[in-house]
């Protein structure tokens, strides 16, 4: 009897799967019927000058955004939607202006839109996989000085523009050629989902329908509005940051004691936007990690100073293993393997970090290309044009990303130190790679798997929890504010929240991210903000008043 009921349950599950699959196929067919009267351009016509011009402009902008996130939290949200939306807006505006003058030869197609998205994501992806906030900067003297290794060996290599560009050109193309033969098997034969690629394809397809074009215009309007707000807010904040720990980003939201343990809202539009894009479970997990580390563990550890550890030891020596993506996980395996093989006396640290770079670039570029192949498959973009676009984007990224990083590196002399505006936390972690904390993460993941999908939703993610152990909870609070905004918006009007949420989030991220360009230029030119707005305790304020009065 039990076997029979079990068989019935399994049959019902199979029926549901078949039904969902059929609905998805029908949806794809219904989308294609909209475009059945439109000719699919040849792969060469999909690769236009305007597409690569727009791709270059967006690549520069996105590289600044990714670099800022790299050097602060290390959390990089998916920018595929933003790339597709902004690509549509710029080229649509371009073609509209030319059409009015009667000089338009080729109309803007969804295939060309896919090429732009692929090129931009490939280019900005190098800003992440290039290791500017992790393995590549981890080779530098600044990071080596913060490690106990620096007492024994001089195992570092400072970044210079020439060798960074050369290194990236050598390692970034390996993943592209390795994954091309797998396209037919993974996408056409196995029909694997590739969620990001599928979602981006549906988005691009919808843009090029009459109704979708109207919605896209509204989304761009929202993006532009919040882009302007975010940029101007960053500009306004700059005036109050004339000294260390000055400005709105150091506002003790929950009191000075909480601020001391990094619990405060730092008014960052970027992190609020990231919080709106990331799933709620990630934002909550980051906050839980912050509470466990800076709310419970660090205060307890501080009380054991001189007992558990020397009283004069650097706080950085107390910092555990963090992770965020599978690409970096494979990179860490390369660090352990190659580093151990070479040995510390034979440049094992640099060899391990360089091997990490090779592995991360192979995995990241291969992964991005497979997602883009899926997007191209669903938008009828040619695999050839997709591959060429990926190659062009990768080449752009190999030049743009090092140049952007070089601006940060020269503009902020304290970049990479814990007290810096850009601490590059993962660079230190990669340099001091250890196995600490892995067992605990495995146990939590095992519990999540055993509880099933519904119950596991209430178990935080170990990877997300690990990040605040190094940085503190300030950005977690920002992200949770973004998550809360989206949650309330969805409760009030789910349709509008789903339609405009990504655009608002992208605007907040892009505006604040782009502000880093003029702020870096001002720093390089030696222009200092005019005001220092600092928050002190009442007792400290009384002493200052007394000193000034005397």
WORA-V624725 format. One record per pair of residues at least 24 apart in sequence whose ideal C-beta (glycine too) atoms are under 7 Angstrom apart, sorted by the first residue. I is the first residue (numbers start at 1). J is the second residue. D is the distance in Angstrom with one decimal. If there is no record, write none. Layout:
i->[I:I]
j->[J:J]
d->[D:D]
//
This chain:
i->[31:34:40:40:41:41:43:43:43:45:46:46:46:46:46:46:47:47:47:47:48:48:50:50:51:51:51:51:52:52:54:54:54:54:55:55:55:55:56:58:58:58:58:59:59:59:59:59:59:59:60:61:61:62:62:63:63:63:63:63:63:64:64:64:64:64:65:65:65:66:66:66:67:67:67:67:67:68:68:68:70:70:70:70:71:71:71:71:71:72:73:73:73:74:74:74:74:74:75:75:75:76:77:77:77:78:79:79:80:80:80:80:81:81:81:82:83:83:83:84:84:84:84:84:85:85:85:85:85:87:87:87:87:88:88:88:89:91:110:110:110:110:111:111:111:111:113:113:114:114:114:114:114:115:115:115:117:117:117:118:118:118:118:118:119:119:119:120:121:121:122:122:122:122:122:123:123:123:123:124:125:125:125:125:126:126:126:126:126:126:127:127:127:128:129:129:129:129:129:130:130:131:131:132:132:133:133:133:134:134:134:134:135:135:135:135:135:135:136:136:137:137:137:138:138:138:138:139:139:140:142:142:143:143:143:143:144:146:146:147:147:148:149:153:155:155:155:157:159:161:161:164:165:165:165:168:168:169:171:171:171:172:172:172:172:173:174:174:175:175:175:175:175:175:176:176:176:176:176:178:178:179:179:179:180:183:183:186:187:187:187:194:194:194:196:197:197:197:197:198:198:200:201:201:201:201:204:205:215:219:219:219:222:222:222:222:223:223:223:224:225:226:226:226:226:227:227:227:228:229:230:230:230:230:230:231:231:231:233:234:234:234:235:237:238:238:239:239:239:240:240:240:241:242:242:242:242:242:243:243:245:246:246:246:247:250:251:252:256:261:261:261:261:262:262:262:262:263:263:264:265:265:265:266:266:268:268:268:269:269:269:270:270:270:270:271:271:271:272:272:272:272:273:273:273:273:273:274:274:274:275:275:275:275:275:275:276:276:276:276:276:276:276:277:277:278:280:280:281:281:282:282:283:283:283:284:284:285:285:285:285:286:286:286:286:286:286:287:287:287:287:288:288:289:289:289:289:289:289:290:290:290:290:291:292:293:293:294:294:294:316:316:319:319:320:320:320:320:321:321:321:321:321:322:322:322:322:322:322:323:323:324:326:327:327:327:327:328:330:330:331:331:331:332:332:334:335:335:336:353:356:365:407:408:410:411:411:411:412:425:425:429:437]
j->[205:209:111:380:109:111:382:384:385:106:111:112:115:381:382:385:115:385:388:389:106:112:91:94:91:112:115:116:119:392:87:90:91:116:116:119:120:393:396:83:86:87:120:120:123:124:393:396:397:400:400:510:514:120:124:123:124:127:400:401:404:404:513:514:516:517:509:510:513:124:127:128:127:132:404:405:408:270:513:516:127:128:132:133:133:408:415:422:424:422:467:471:475:133:324:425:426:467:274:324:467:128:274:277:278:196:121:124:117:121:196:200:200:203:502:506:117:120:121:113:117:200:203:204:216:219:220:223:503:113:116:117:120:113:207:216:220:116:204:205:208:379:379:380:381:385:204:207:204:375:376:379:381:381:385:389:200:204:375:372:386:389:390:393:389:392:393:393:368:372:368:390:393:394:397:393:396:397:400:397:364:365:368:397:168:172:394:397:398:401:397:401:404:364:327:360:361:364:365:168:401:357:360:401:405:424:426:427:328:426:427:430:331:353:356:357:360:430:164:357:416:424:427:353:427:430:431:350:353:416:416:417:416:427:428:431:431:316:428:431:432:317:349:344:347:349:350:350:409:402:406:402:398:399:402:398:402:398:357:358:361:361:365:394:398:394:361:362:361:362:363:364:365:366:365:369:390:391:394:362:366:366:369:370:387:373:383:370:373:374:377:370:371:374:371:371:372:374:375:374:378:375:374:375:378:379:379:379:499:499:500:503:500:503:504:507:503:506:507:507:507:504:507:508:511:507:510:511:511:511:269:507:508:511:512:511:514:515:269:511:512:515:515:267:519:529:529:530:531:529:531:533:529:528:529:530:531:532:532:534:534:532:533:534:533:535:535:535:537:294:295:298:299:294:472:473:474:294:473:474:477:478:481:474:478:475:478:512:508:511:512:508:509:512:513:475:478:479:478:481:482:508:482:505:506:508:509:479:482:509:478:479:480:481:482:483:482:483:485:486:501:504:505:502:505:479:483:487:457:461:461:464:479:480:483:460:480:460:461:464:465:464:465:467:468:476:479:473:476:477:480:460:465:464:465:466:467:468:469:468:472:473:476:473:465:468:469:468:472:473:418:428:469:470:436:437:466:469:434:435:436:437:438:426:429:466:467:469:470:463:466:463:363:360:363:364:367:360:359:363:356:359:360:356:433:359:430:433:433:430:430:394:520:520:524:520:523:524:523:470:471:470:466]
d->[5.3:5.5:6.8:5.2:6.0:6.1:3.4:4.3:4.3:6.6:4.5:5.6:5.5:6.1:6.0:4.1:6.3:5.3:5.8:6.9:6.7:5.9:5.9:5.7:6.9:5.2:5.1:5.1:6.7:6.2:6.0:4.6:5.6:5.7:5.2:3.9:5.3:6.7:6.3:6.4:5.7:6.6:4.6:5.5:3.7:6.1:7.0:5.1:6.8:5.6:5.9:6.6:6.0:6.1:3.7:6.9:5.5:4.8:5.0:5.4:4.7:5.8:5.3:6.1:5.5:5.6:5.9:6.3:3.3:5.2:3.9:5.8:5.3:6.3:5.0:6.0:6.2:6.8:5.4:5.1:6.5:6.5:5.6:3.3:5.0:6.3:6.7:3.9:4.8:6.1:6.6:6.2:5.0:5.9:6.0:6.2:4.8:6.8:6.1:6.6:6.9:5.3:5.2:4.3:6.0:5.8:6.6:6.2:6.4:5.8:5.6:4.5:6.7:6.1:5.0:4.1:4.6:4.1:5.5:6.5:4.5:5.6:5.4:5.3:6.7:6.1:6.6:6.9:6.7:5.7:3.6:5.6:6.7:5.5:4.8:5.7:4.5:6.8:5.2:6.0:4.3:4.9:6.1:6.4:4.2:7.0:4.9:6.6:5.8:5.7:5.5:4.8:4.2:6.6:5.6:4.5:6.3:6.8:6.9:4.4:5.7:4.4:5.7:6.5:4.6:5.6:3.8:6.6:6.0:6.9:6.1:4.8:2.9:5.0:6.4:4.2:4.3:3.9:6.3:6.7:6.0:7.0:5.2:6.6:6.4:6.1:6.5:3.0:6.0:4.7:6.8:4.4:6.9:6.8:6.3:5.0:5.0:3.6:6.8:5.5:5.1:5.3:6.5:6.7:4.3:5.0:5.4:6.2:6.8:4.2:5.9:4.9:6.4:4.5:4.3:5.2:7.0:5.0:6.8:6.3:6.4:5.5:4.2:5.4:4.3:4.1:4.4:5.8:5.3:6.8:4.2:6.9:5.8:4.9:5.7:5.0:6.9:5.3:5.8:5.6:5.6:6.9:6.7:6.4:6.2:4.3:5.9:5.9:6.4:5.8:5.2:4.1:6.0:6.0:5.0:4.2:6.7:4.9:5.8:4.9:4.5:4.9:6.0:5.2:5.7:6.3:6.9:4.9:6.3:4.1:6.6:6.8:3.5:3.7:5.6:5.9:6.0:6.5:6.7:6.7:6.0:4.1:5.3:5.9:6.6:5.0:6.3:6.3:5.7:5.6:5.4:6.4:5.3:3.9:5.0:3.8:6.3:3.2:4.4:6.0:6.5:4.8:6.9:4.4:3.5:5.2:5.4:6.0:6.5:7.0:6.1:4.1:5.0:4.5:5.6:6.7:4.3:5.5:4.3:6.8:6.7:5.1:3.1:5.3:6.8:4.2:5.2:4.2:6.6:6.7:4.0:6.3:4.8:2.8:4.6:3.8:6.0:5.3:5.8:7.0:5.1:3.4:6.2:7.0:6.1:5.5:5.4:6.2:5.6:6.7:5.0:4.0:4.9:5.9:4.4:6.4:5.6:4.0:4.0:7.0:6.2:4.1:5.6:5.2:5.8:6.7:6.5:5.2:5.5:4.6:6.6:6.7:6.9:5.2:2.6:5.5:5.4:6.8:5.1:5.3:5.1:6.3:6.9:4.8:6.2:7.0:5.2:6.8:4.4:6.4:4.2:6.8:5.3:4.3:6.2:4.7:3.5:5.4:5.3:5.5:4.1:5.8:6.2:4.2:7.0:3.3:3.9:5.8:6.6:6.5:6.4:3.3:6.3:6.4:2.5:4.7:4.2:7.0:6.4:4.7:5.9:6.7:3.8:6.7:4.9:6.6:5.2:6.8:6.4:6.4:6.3:4.9:4.5:5.0:4.2:6.5:7.0:3.7:4.3:3.6:5.2:4.8:7.0:6.0:5.9:4.2:6.1:6.5:4.4:7.0:5.3:4.6:5.8:6.5:3.2:6.2:6.5:4.5:6.4:3.6:6.5:2.9:4.6:6.9:7.0:5.6:4.3:6.7:5.5:5.7:6.3:6.4:6.7:5.1:4.8:4.3:7.0:5.6:6.1:6.8:5.6:5.1:6.2:6.9:5.4:4.3:5.7:6.9:6.3:5.2:6.7:6.1:6.9:4.9:4.3:4.5:6.8:6.2:4.9:5.2:3.8:4.8:4.1:6.8:6.2:4.2:7.0:5.3:7.0:6.5:6.9:6.4:4.9:6.3:6.2:4.1:4.0:4.9:6.5:4.6:5.5:6.8:7.0]
//
